[in-house]
């Protein structure tokens, strides 16, 4: 029987880019709680959240028998002026990941600088083509993504996956498809995030298996996130912005929303997926009870793990 490998991320404890750090859970407590609730891997979180000295980081990971899966690097690739700094940040991050790499090797998780563009932040979950990138902007965006992915590979040997994400310029299925058409399939893969995909469709229902099949040639990594349909519906009806939706709990505990996780595990099994799946229950700093949610999320996945056999 195949075993589902499951990690959890700092964002499940409210550690998110661009957010107040005054209520941030210390990294060592987060890692201890992660292990206590049944996970065997994690991601780096924002630069500086965990130690940036390779020896210290390696010690923190090794003494808990964890695997480091990746690090999220947001870059506003719509703007060519951001590309050089994006390359430098991504390479710095990738070198740290490479220094503590285990099996499987970690990914550099590249994304747009989500939540910083006021229009896209306001329209998260109900994006229309009119507020998308134009042809030249797509060339700039994809060119930046290609440049970063190639630099990361050349400097660290690690591969890069792109994280489609609400409140950024790669949110809808069509935007995901367009980015993949314009980027190098040997250097840039996709981390498929279930919750962001559902939210990004702007619809009540989603054919998850069809979506996975559509992008299967580029899916290298999986993020597990659920979405509460009633909150998502209210967010669209009342025209909430992305962060208002989060404050109302749009990203709920696994199994309590509308994502078809049994179908996802069946699909992963059919694809002979051997990597980790990473739980990301995005919450804002100070929200909820992260350790208890992490435990319930792991228990839910254990309850459906037979779908991965």
C-alpha positions in Angstrom: 0.0 0.0 0.0 1.4 3.4 -1.0 1.8 5.9 1.8 0.6 9.5 1.4 3.4 11.9 2.4 2.0 15.0 4.1 3.6 18.2 5.2 2.2 21.4 6.6 3.2 25.0 6.1 3.9 28.1 8.2 0.9 29.9 6.6 -1.4 27.4 8.5 -0.1 29.1 11.6 -0.8 32.6 10.2 2.7 33.4 8.9 2.0 35.1 5.6 3.8 37.6 3.4 2.9 41.3 3.9 1.1 40.6 7.2 1.7 41.9 10.8 4.3 39.8 12.6 3.4 40.9 16.1 1.2 37.8 16.6 3.4 35.5 14.7 3.9 32.0 16.2 7.7 31.4 16.7 9.1 29.0 14.2 10.3 26.5 16.8 6.8 26.3 18.3 5.3 26.0 14.9 7.6 23.1 14.0 7.0 21.3 17.3 3.3 21.6 16.8 3.5 20.4 13.2 5.4 17.3 14.3 3.0 16.7 17.3 0.0 16.7 14.9 1.4 14.1 12.5 3.3 15.9 9.7 6.7 15.0 8.4 7.6 18.0 6.2 7.2 21.7 5.9 8.2 24.8 3.9 10.5 27.7 4.8 8.0 30.5 5.2 8.9 34.1 4.8 12.6 34.8 4.6 13.9 35.2 8.2 11.0 33.4 9.8 13.2 30.3 10.2 17.0 30.5 10.5 18.8 31.6 7.3 22.1 30.1 8.4 22.2 26.7 6.7 23.8 24.9 9.6 21.2 26.2 12.1 18.3 25.5 9.8 19.6 22.0 9.0 19.8 21.3 12.8 16.2 22.5 13.4 14.9 20.3 10.6 17.0 17.3 11.3 16.3 17.1 15.1 12.6 16.9 14.2 13.1 14.4 11.4 11.4 16.7 8.9 11.9 17.3 5.2 12.1 20.8 3.8 9.8 20.9 0.8 10.2 24.4 -0.6 10.0 28.2 -0.1 7.4 30.7 -1.4 8.9 33.6 -3.2 6.5 36.3 -4.5 7.7 38.6 -7.3 5.6 41.3 -9.1 6.6 39.9 -12.5 4.2 42.2 -14.4 6.8 44.9 -13.9 10.1 44.3 -15.6 11.8 46.5 -13.0 11.1 43.8 -10.4 12.8 41.0 -12.3 16.4 41.5 -11.2 15.5 41.7 -7.5 13.3 38.7 -8.0 16.1 36.7 -9.4 18.4 37.7 -6.6 15.8 36.8 -3.9 14.9 33.5 -5.5 18.5 32.4 -6.0 19.4 33.4 -2.3 16.4 31.4 -1.1 17.2 28.4 -3.4 20.7 28.2 -2.2 19.5 27.9 1.4 17.0 25.2 0.4 19.7 23.3 -1.5 22.0 23.4 1.6 19.3 21.6 3.7 17.8 19.5 0.9 16.6 16.0 1.7 14.5 13.5 -0.3 12.5 14.6 -2.2 14.4 17.7 -3.2 12.7 21.0 -2.4 11.2 23.4 -4.9 11.5 27.1 -5.2 7.8 28.1 -5.1 7.4 31.2 -7.3 4.3 33.4 -7.4 3.0 36.8 -8.3 3.3 39.4 -5.5 -0.2 38.5 -4.5 -2.4 40.9 -2.5 -0.5 44.0 -3.5 -2.3 45.1 -6.6 -5.5 46.8 -5.4 -7.7 45.8 -8.3 -6.8 42.1 -8.3 -7.0 42.0 -4.5 -10.5 43.5 -4.6 -11.6 41.1 -7.3 -10.2 37.9 -5.9 -12.6 35.0 -6.7 -14.5 36.9 -9.4 -11.9 37.9 -11.9 -13.0 39.0 -15.4 -10.8 39.0 -18.5 -10.9 42.8 -18.6 -8.7 43.0 -15.5 -6.2 40.5 -16.8 -2.8 41.0 -18.4 -2.5 42.2 -21.9 -0.3 40.5 -24.6 2.8 42.5 -23.8 2.3 42.3 -20.1 2.0 38.5 -20.5 5.4 38.4 -22.3 6.9 40.5 -19.5 5.4 38.3 -16.8 6.3 35.0 -18.3 9.8 36.3 -19.2 10.4 37.1 -15.6 9.2 33.7 -14.5 11.4 32.0 -17.0 14.4 34.1 -16.0 14.0 33.3 -12.3 13.4 29.5 -12.9 16.5 29.2 -15.1 18.6 31.2 -12.6 17.4 29.0 -9.7 18.3 25.8 -11.6 21.7 27.1 -12.7 22.7 28.4 -9.3 21.2 25.7 -7.0 20.2 22.7 -9.1 16.6 23.1 -7.8 13.5 23.2 -9.9 10.9 25.9 -9.7 7.1 25.5 -9.5 4.7 28.4 -10.0 1.9 28.9 -7.5 -1.3 30.1 -9.0 -3.0 32.3 -6.4 -6.0 34.5 -5.8 -5.3 38.2 -5.6 -2.5 37.9 -8.1 -2.3 37.9 -11.9 -2.4 34.1 -12.3 -5.6 33.1 -10.6 -8.1 31.8 -13.1 -7.8 28.5 -15.1 -7.3 30.5 -18.2 -4.5 32.5 -16.7 -2.8 29.4 -15.4 -3.0 27.9 -18.9 -1.6 31.1 -20.5 1.4 31.2 -18.2 2.2 27.6 -18.8 2.0 28.1 -22.6 4.6 30.9 -22.3 7.1 29.3 -20.0 9.8 26.6 -20.2 8.3 23.2 -19.3 11.8 21.9 -18.4 12.4 24.6 -15.8 9.0 25.8 -14.5 6.3 23.4 -13.3 3.1 24.0 -11.4 2.2 23.6 -7.8 -1.5 22.8 -8.0 -3.3 24.5 -5.0 -6.8 23.0 -4.6 -8.3 25.9 -2.7 -6.9 28.6 -4.8 -8.0 26.7 -7.9 -11.6 26.4 -6.7 -11.7 30.0 -5.6 -10.2 31.2 -8.8 -12.9 29.6 -10.9 -15.5 32.0 -9.4 -18.0 29.2 -9.6 -20.1 27.1 -7.1 -18.8 23.8 -8.4 -15.5 22.6 -9.9 -14.6 19.5 -11.8 -11.3 18.9 -10.0 -10.2 15.8 -12.0 -10.8 17.7 -15.3 -8.6 20.5 -14.0 -5.9 18.1 -12.9 -5.9 16.4 -16.2 -5.7 19.7 -18.0 -2.5 20.6 -16.3 -1.1 17.2 -15.5 2.0 17.5 -17.7 3.2 20.5 -15.6 2.0 19.5 -12.1 5.1 18.7 -10.0 3.8 19.4 -6.5 0.5 19.7 -4.6 -0.9 22.1 -2.0 -4.0 20.9 -0.1 -6.4 23.7 0.7 -10.2 23.7 1.2 -12.7 26.5 0.5 -15.9 27.1 2.4 -18.5 27.6 -0.4 -20.9 29.7 1.6 -18.2 32.1 2.5 -16.9 32.2 -1.1 -20.5 32.8 -2.3 -20.9 35.7 0.2 -17.5 37.1 -0.8 -18.6 37.3 -4.4 -22.1 38.7 -3.6 -20.8 41.4 -1.2 -17.7 42.1 -3.2 -15.2 41.4 -0.5 -11.6 41.8 -1.2 -9.2 38.8 -0.7 -8.2 39.6 2.9 -11.8 40.1 4.0 -12.7 36.7 2.7 -9.8 35.2 4.6 -10.9 36.9 7.8 -14.3 35.3 7.4 -12.7 31.9 7.0 -12.9 31.2 3.3 -10.1 28.8 3.6 -11.6 26.3 6.0 -10.3 23.0 7.5 -9.9 20.2 5.1 -13.0 18.2 4.5 -15.3 21.0 5.7 -15.5 22.8 2.3 -16.2 21.8 -1.3 -12.8 20.4 -2.5 -13.1 16.8 -3.5 -10.1 15.4 -1.7 -10.9 11.7 -2.2 -11.0 12.3 -5.9 -7.6 14.2 -5.7 -6.0 11.3 -3.9 -7.3 8.8 -6.4 -5.9 10.9 -9.2 -2.5 11.2 -7.5 -2.5 7.4 -7.0 -3.3 6.9 -10.7 -0.5 9.2 -11.7 1.9 7.3 -9.4 2.6 10.6 -7.5 5.6 10.0 -5.2 6.1 13.5 -3.7 4.6 15.2 -0.7 1.3 16.9 -0.5 1.4 20.1 1.6 -1.4 21.3 3.8 -2.0 25.0 3.6 -4.9 26.3 5.6 -4.2 30.0 5.0 -5.2 32.1 8.0 -4.3 35.6 9.0 -2.1 36.2 12.0 -3.9 35.5 15.3 -6.8 33.7 13.7 -8.2 30.4 14.8 -6.5 27.5 16.7 -3.7 26.5 14.3 -2.5 23.4 16.2 -5.9 22.0 16.6 -6.8 22.7 13.0 -3.6 21.0 11.9 -4.5 17.9 13.9 -8.0 17.8 12.4 -6.6 18.3 8.9 -4.2 15.4 9.3 -6.9 13.2 10.8 -9.2 14.0 7.9 -6.5 13.0 5.4 -5.9 9.8 7.3 -9.6 9.0 7.1 -9.4 9.1 3.2 -5.9 7.8 2.7 -7.2 4.5 1.3 -8.0 6.5 -1.9 -4.2 6.8 -2.3 -3.6 3.0 -2.1 
